[in-house]
């Protein structure tokens, strides 16, 4: 390969690899200090025609490409016997884990077809509908559709590529972060439907209409831009990131949505939502769930440090929940802002309210204002202030026997919180 071309061709030797098998391109560069090998990319394919991958090497010299299939690899390190940046090895390990990431789809309603385990297509059509204001029948509506996958999501990233075949006034498509198939409620980041990009929740009905029935409605959390700027036959890289109740979304790497819904979502179904008169596709769908976080609020003293280290952290670890305390964060910035951010981005709050501590009560109050699931702990005999006396609290004895009881109760509380919405 000529150094100036910087291209690595990826392809399967037998031209017939099953879905999910990954080719890894190895670029060998000849440098003044000697040859080095580096993994420069990977490609997942359903057939033997892999696209060309640009070489990311910046050194001057000749290079040669070698294609190695994932099923020939025993470990990431076997690919790079010479000196390589450790970050490349980490990226390769992650790529190998994602190689077999596929999803099973269930179209709940509407004309949706699964084209691959990571892609679905929507066949739009024009449908009549009654005007909400006048009651008159209109004939310029778009059909709606929704599909859910088998991935549960309570934090991390969901991303996909949205493509509109044609443009129509009534069209939209997006990634559903959480959906309840029983009630029909869902939380979705979408393109179109008026704005360029929006964060919306569909409420199947919480307000009575004049006929005594329930009126379904959209809850608009954040709307950005205008739908008129969307283009047909263009791929839009939509990525949504959720930490606790804080949701961020970007399109083509540009951040557009940043909103705190003040609700904690616990492992509801993810998927895709469509509305339109024309065809729409969502491809390269991917759910990257992150471990849930528990923000721990307590007085910083030896007694409560022991409770945190020997009870709270082990119990949370067994429940696959990461724990963090305010004194464990380091770096510049305002302490209060950091605490508020940690509370907002956490899935659950654990607070010991034994001593009368203004900081503890402030943080508990802030968590309650954000509607965070909060587990209160207190030593037996503690008189709780009136404002929190009505909340269910785990009372414990500071003894060996008390330790096992608080561990059991804390485990049950966490389990209840994380299964109540599944």
C-alpha positions as CSV (number, residue, x, y, z in Angstrom):
1,X,0.0,0.0,0.0
2,X,1.3,3.4,-0.9
3,X,1.6,5.7,2.2
4,X,-0.1,8.6,0.5
5,X,-3.3,6.6,-0.2
6,X,-4.0,5.9,3.4
7,X,-6.7,3.2,2.6
8,X,-7.2,-0.2,4.1
9,X,-9.5,-2.6,2.3
10,X,-11.6,-4.8,4.5
11,X,-13.1,-8.1,3.3
12,X,-13.8,-11.6,4.3
13,X,-11.6,-14.3,2.6
14,X,-14.5,-16.6,1.8
15,X,-17.0,-13.9,1.2
16,X,-19.6,-15.5,3.3
17,X,-19.4,-14.5,7.0
18,X,-22.5,-14.5,9.2
19,X,-23.9,-11.4,10.7
20,X,-22.0,-10.1,13.7
21,X,-18.5,-11.3,12.6
22,X,-16.0,-8.5,12.6
23,X,-13.0,-7.8,10.5
24,X,-10.1,-6.0,12.1
25,X,-7.7,-4.0,9.9
26,X,-4.1,-4.1,11.0
27,X,-1.9,-1.3,9.6
28,X,1.8,-2.0,9.6
29,X,3.9,1.2,9.4
30,X,7.6,1.3,8.8
31,X,9.1,4.0,11.0
32,X,12.7,5.2,11.7
33,X,12.6,3.4,15.0
34,X,11.2,0.2,13.5
35,X,7.9,-1.3,12.4
36,X,4.8,-0.9,14.6
37,X,1.4,-2.4,14.3
38,X,-1.8,-0.7,15.3
39,X,-5.5,-1.5,15.0
40,X,-7.0,1.3,13.0
41,X,-10.7,0.2,12.8
42,X,-13.2,-2.5,12.5
43,X,-16.3,-3.2,10.4
44,X,-19.3,-5.4,11.0
45,X,-20.8,-6.9,7.9
46,X,-23.6,-9.1,6.8
47,X,-21.9,-10.1,3.5
48,X,-18.5,-10.4,2.0
49,X,-18.3,-6.9,0.6
50,X,-16.8,-4.7,3.3
51,X,-16.3,-1.1,2.5
52,X,-12.9,0.7,2.4
53,X,-11.7,2.1,5.7
54,X,-9.5,5.2,5.8
55,X,-6.1,4.6,7.5
56,X,-5.7,6.8,10.6
57,X,-1.9,6.5,10.8
58,X,-0.1,9.8,10.8
59,X,3.5,8.6,10.4
60,X,5.4,8.9,7.2
61,X,6.5,5.7,5.5
62,X,5.1,2.6,3.8
63,X,2.3,0.6,5.2
64,X,0.8,-2.8,4.6
65,X,-2.7,-4.0,5.5
66,X,-3.7,-7.3,6.9
67,X,-7.3,-8.4,7.4
68,X,-8.0,-10.6,10.5
69,X,-11.4,-11.9,11.3
70,X,-12.7,-11.9,14.9
71,X,-13.2,-15.7,15.0
72,X,-9.5,-16.1,14.5
73,X,-8.6,-13.9,17.4
74,X,-8.0,-15.5,20.9
75,X,-7.3,-12.2,22.6
76,X,-6.9,-8.6,21.6
77,X,-3.2,-8.6,22.5
78,X,-2.6,-11.4,19.9
79,X,-3.3,-8.8,17.2
80,X,-0.6,-6.4,18.2
81,X,2.6,-8.1,19.3
82,X,4.7,-5.0,18.9
83,X,4.5,-1.6,20.8
84,X,0.9,-0.2,20.6
85,X,-0.9,2.5,22.4
86,X,-2.9,0.8,25.2
87,X,-6.0,2.9,24.2
88,X,-6.1,1.0,20.9
89,X,-6.3,-2.3,22.8
90,X,-9.1,-1.0,24.9
91,X,-11.0,0.1,21.8
92,X,-10.4,-3.3,20.2
93,X,-11.7,-5.2,23.3
94,X,-14.9,-3.1,23.3
95,X,-15.3,-3.6,19.5
96,X,-15.1,-7.4,20.0
97,X,-17.8,-7.3,22.7
98,X,-20.1,-5.3,20.5
99,X,-19.5,-7.6,17.5
100,X,-22.4,-9.8,18.6
101,X,-24.7,-7.0,19.7
102,X,-28.0,-7.6,18.0
103,X,-31.6,-6.9,18.9
104,X,-35.0,-8.6,18.6
105,X,-37.8,-6.2,17.5
106,X,-41.5,-6.3,18.1
107,X,-43.6,-3.8,15.9
108,X,-46.3,-2.7,18.3
109,X,-48.4,-0.9,15.7
110,X,-48.0,0.6,12.2
111,X,-46.2,-0.4,9.0
112,X,-42.7,-1.3,10.4
113,X,-40.3,-3.9,8.9
114,X,-37.2,-5.3,10.5
115,X,-34.5,-5.2,7.9
116,X,-31.7,-6.4,10.2
117,X,-31.2,-6.8,13.9
118,X,-30.0,-3.2,14.1
119,X,-32.2,-1.6,11.4
120,X,-35.9,-1.0,10.8
121,X,-37.9,0.6,8.1
122,X,-41.2,2.5,8.1
123,X,-43.6,2.6,5.2
124,X,-45.5,5.9,5.5
125,X,-48.9,6.6,4.1
126,X,-51.6,9.3,4.2
127,X,-54.5,8.7,6.5
128,X,-57.6,10.7,7.5
129,X,-58.0,12.0,11.0
130,X,-60.5,14.2,13.0
131,X,-59.3,17.8,13.7
132,X,-58.9,18.2,17.4
133,X,-60.3,21.8,17.4
134,X,-63.1,21.7,14.8
135,X,-63.9,18.0,14.8
136,X,-63.9,18.0,11.0
137,X,-62.4,15.1,9.1
138,X,-59.1,15.8,7.5
139,X,-57.3,13.8,4.9
140,X,-53.7,15.0,5.2
141,X,-52.6,13.0,8.2
142,X,-49.6,10.6,8.5
143,X,-49.7,7.1,10.0
144,X,-47.9,6.4,13.2
145,X,-45.8,3.4,14.2
146,X,-43.7,2.1,17.0
147,X,-41.4,-0.8,17.5
148,X,-39.7,-1.9,20.7
149,X,-36.5,-4.0,21.0
150,X,-35.5,-6.5,23.7
151,X,-32.9,-4.1,25.2
152,X,-33.9,-2.5,28.6
153,X,-32.5,1.0,29.2
154,X,-32.1,3.0,32.4
155,X,-29.0,5.1,31.5
156,X,-26.2,5.4,29.0
157,X,-26.5,6.0,25.3
158,X,-28.9,5.1,22.5
159,X,-28.0,6.0,19.0
160,X,-29.0,5.4,15.4
161,X,-29.0,6.8,11.9
162,X,-32.4,8.4,10.8
163,X,-33.1,8.9,7.1
164,X,-36.2,10.4,5.6
165,X,-36.9,9.3,2.0
166,X,-39.2,12.3,1.3
167,X,-40.3,15.4,3.2
168,X,-43.9,16.0,4.4
169,X,-45.5,18.5,6.8
170,X,-46.5,15.7,9.2
171,X,-43.5,13.5,9.7
172,X,-41.2,12.5,12.5
173,X,-38.9,9.7,13.7
174,X,-36.8,9.1,16.7
175,X,-35.3,6.9,19.4
176,X,-37.5,5.8,22.3
177,X,-35.7,5.8,25.6
178,X,-38.5,4.2,27.6
179,X,-41.9,2.8,26.6
180,X,-44.7,1.1,28.5
181,X,-46.4,-1.2,26.1
182,X,-49.4,-1.6,28.4
183,X,-50.3,2.0,28.7
184,X,-48.8,3.3,25.4
185,X,-46.8,5.9,27.2
186,X,-43.3,6.6,25.9
187,X,-40.4,9.1,26.1
188,X,-38.7,9.8,22.7
189,X,-36.1,12.1,21.2
190,X,-37.2,12.7,17.7
191,X,-36.5,14.6,14.5
192,X,-39.4,16.4,12.9
193,X,-43.0,16.8,14.2
194,X,-42.7,20.6,14.0
195,X,-39.2,21.2,15.5
196,X,-35.9,20.1,14.0
197,X,-35.3,18.0,17.2
198,X,-37.3,17.5,20.3
199,X,-37.6,15.6,23.6
200,X,-41.2,14.6,24.1
201,X,-43.4,12.2,26.1
202,X,-46.6,10.6,24.9
203,X,-49.2,10.6,27.6
204,X,-52.1,8.2,26.7
205,X,-54.5,10.1,28.8
206,X,-54.6,12.0,32.1
207,X,-57.2,14.7,31.3
208,X,-60.9,14.2,30.8
209,X,-62.5,15.6,27.7
210,X,-66.0,16.9,27.3
211,X,-67.3,13.4,26.5
212,X,-66.0,12.1,29.8
213,X,-63.1,10.2,28.2
214,X,-59.4,10.7,28.5
215,X,-57.5,12.8,26.0
216,X,-54.1,11.6,25.0
217,X,-51.5,14.3,24.5
218,X,-47.8,15.1,23.9
219,X,-45.7,16.6,26.7
220,X,-43.1,18.8,25.2
221,X,-40.0,18.9,27.3
222,X,-37.7,20.7,24.9
223,X,-38.1,21.8,21.3
224,X,-35.2,23.0,19.1
225,X,-35.2,24.5,15.6
226,X,-37.6,24.0,12.7
227,X,-38.6,20.8,10.8
228,X,-38.2,22.8,7.6
229,X,-34.5,22.5,7.9
230,X,-34.6,18.7,7.7
231,X,-33.4,17.2,4.3
232,X,-34.6,14.2,2.4
233,X,-32.1,11.4,1.6
234,X,-29.7,12.5,4.3
235,X,-28.3,10.4,7.1
236,X,-28.8,12.1,10.5
237,X,-26.7,10.6,13.3
238,X,-28.9,10.8,16.4
239,X,-27.4,10.0,19.8
240,X,-29.2,10.3,23.1
241,X,-27.4,10.1,26.5
242,X,-29.2,9.7,29.7
243,X,-27.8,9.9,33.3
244,X,-30.5,9.6,35.9
245,X,-33.1,12.1,34.9
246,X,-30.8,14.2,32.8
247,X,-31.1,13.7,29.0
248,X,-28.8,15.1,26.3
249,X,-29.2,14.5,22.6
250,X,-27.0,15.4,19.6
251,X,-27.5,15.3,15.9
252,X,-24.3,14.7,13.8
253,X,-22.2,15.4,16.8
254,X,-23.9,18.8,17.6
255,X,-25.6,19.0,21.0
256,X,-29.2,20.1,20.7
257,X,-31.1,18.8,23.7
258,X,-30.1,19.2,27.4
259,X,-33.0,18.7,29.8
260,X,-33.8,17.3,33.2
261,X,-37.1,15.5,33.1
262,X,-37.1,15.1,37.0
263,X,-38.2,11.5,36.7
264,X,-36.0,8.4,37.1
265,X,-36.5,5.8,34.4
266,X,-35.7,2.2,35.4
267,X,-35.2,-0.3,32.7
268,X,-38.1,0.2,30.5
269,X,-38.0,-0.9,26.8
270,X,-36.1,1.1,24.2
271,X,-37.1,1.3,20.6
272,X,-38.1,3.6,17.7
273,X,-41.1,5.8,16.9
274,X,-42.3,7.0,13.5
275,X,-45.0,9.3,12.0
276,X,-45.3,10.2,8.3
277,X,-46.7,10.0,4.8
278,X,-43.3,8.9,3.4
279,X,-40.7,6.2,4.0
280,X,-38.3,6.5,7.0
281,X,-35.4,4.2,8.1
282,X,-33.5,3.9,11.4
283,X,-30.2,2.0,11.0
284,X,-27.1,1.2,13.1
285,X,-29.4,1.2,16.2
286,X,-27.4,0.6,19.3
287,X,-28.1,0.6,23.1
288,X,-25.1,1.2,25.3
289,X,-26.3,0.8,28.9
290,X,-24.3,2.1,31.8
291,X,-24.2,0.9,35.3
292,X,-26.7,2.7,37.5
293,X,-25.4,5.2,40.1
294,X,-26.4,5.7,43.7
295,X,-25.5,9.0,45.3
296,X,-24.9,8.6,49.0
297,X,-25.7,11.5,51.4
298,X,-24.4,11.4,54.9
299,X,-22.3,13.1,57.5
300,X,-18.6,12.6,57.0
301,X,-17.4,11.0,60.2
302,X,-15.8,7.7,61.2
303,X,-19.1,6.1,62.2
304,X,-20.9,6.8,59.0
305,X,-17.7,6.1,56.9
306,X,-17.9,2.6,58.3
307,X,-21.5,2.3,57.3
308,X,-20.7,3.5,53.8
309,X,-17.7,1.3,53.3
310,X,-18.9,-1.9,54.9
311,X,-22.6,-1.9,54.2
312,X,-23.8,0.5,51.5
313,X,-21.0,0.0,49.0
314,X,-21.0,-3.9,49.1
315,X,-24.8,-4.0,48.9
316,X,-24.9,-1.7,46.0
317,X,-22.1,-3.5,44.2
318,X,-24.0,-6.8,44.5
319,X,-27.0,-5.0,43.0
320,X,-24.8,-3.7,40.1
321,X,-25.1,-0.2,41.3
322,X,-22.2,2.2,41.4
323,X,-21.9,4.3,44.6
324,X,-20.4,7.8,44.9
325,X,-20.2,10.3,47.8
326,X,-19.5,14.0,47.5
327,X,-16.1,13.7,49.2
328,X,-15.0,11.2,46.5
329,X,-15.0,13.8,43.7
330,X,-11.9,15.8,43.0
331,X,-11.0,18.6,40.7
332,X,-12.0,22.3,40.2
333,X,-15.5,23.6,40.4
334,X,-18.1,24.5,42.9
335,X,-18.9,21.8,45.5
336,X,-22.7,22.5,45.5
337,X,-22.9,22.4,41.7
338,X,-21.1,19.1,41.7
339,X,-23.5,17.7,44.3
340,X,-26.5,18.9,42.4
341,X,-25.2,17.3,39.2
342,X,-24.5,14.0,40.9
343,X,-28.0,13.9,42.3
344,X,-29.5,14.7,38.9
345,X,-27.4,12.0,37.2
346,X,-28.1,9.3,39.8
347,X,-30.7,6.6,39.6
348,X,-31.3,6.4,43.3
349,X,-30.3,8.4,46.4
350,X,-29.3,6.7,49.7
351,X,-29.2,9.1,52.7
352,X,-28.5,8.6,56.4
353,X,-30.4,11.2,58.3
354,X,-29.4,10.2,61.8
355,X,-27.6,13.4,62.9
356,X,-29.2,16.8,62.4
357,X,-27.1,18.0,59.5
358,X,-28.2,21.0,57.4
359,X,-26.2,19.8,54.4
360,X,-27.7,16.3,54.5
361,X,-31.3,17.7,54.7
362,X,-30.6,20.2,51.9
363,X,-29.4,17.4,49.6
364,X,-32.3,15.1,50.5
365,X,-34.7,18.0,49.8
366,X,-33.1,18.6,46.4
367,X,-33.4,14.9,45.6
368,X,-37.1,14.9,46.5
369,X,-37.6,18.0,44.3
370,X,-36.2,16.0,41.4
371,X,-38.5,13.1,42.3
372,X,-35.5,10.8,42.8
373,X,-36.1,7.5,44.4
374,X,-34.6,8.0,47.9
375,X,-33.8,5.5,50.5
376,X,-33.6,7.0,54.0
377,X,-31.4,5.3,56.7
378,X,-31.3,6.3,60.4
379,X,-30.1,4.7,63.6
380,X,-32.9,3.4,65.8
381,X,-34.1,6.0,68.2
382,X,-33.6,8.9,65.8
383,X,-36.4,11.4,65.9
384,X,-37.0,12.4,62.3
385,X,-38.0,16.0,61.4
386,X,-41.6,16.5,60.5
387,X,-40.9,17.1,56.8
388,X,-39.4,13.6,56.3
389,X,-41.2,11.7,59.0
390,X,-43.8,10.4,56.6
391,X,-41.2,8.7,54.3
392,X,-40.4,5.0,54.7
393,X,-37.1,4.8,56.6
394,X,-34.7,1.9,57.3
395,X,-34.0,2.1,61.1
396,X,-30.9,0.1,62.1
397,X,-28.9,-0.8,65.3
398,X,-25.2,0.0,65.2
399,X,-24.4,-3.6,66.1
400,X,-23.2,-6.8,64.3
401,X,-26.8,-8.0,64.2
402,X,-28.0,-4.6,63.0
403,X,-25.5,-4.7,60.2
404,X,-27.0,-7.8,58.6
405,X,-30.5,-6.5,59.0
406,X,-29.7,-3.1,57.3
407,X,-27.9,-5.0,54.5
408,X,-31.0,-7.1,53.9
409,X,-33.4,-4.2,54.0
410,X,-31.3,-2.0,51.8
411,X,-31.0,-4.8,49.2
412,X,-34.8,-5.2,49.2
413,X,-35.3,-1.5,48.7
414,X,-32.9,-1.3,45.8
415,X,-34.6,-4.4,44.2
416,X,-38.0,-2.8,44.6
417,X,-36.9,0.5,43.0
418,X,-35.3,-1.1,40.0
419,X,-38.1,-3.5,39.2
420,X,-41.1,-1.3,39.8
421,X,-41.1,0.0,36.2
422,X,-40.1,-3.2,34.4
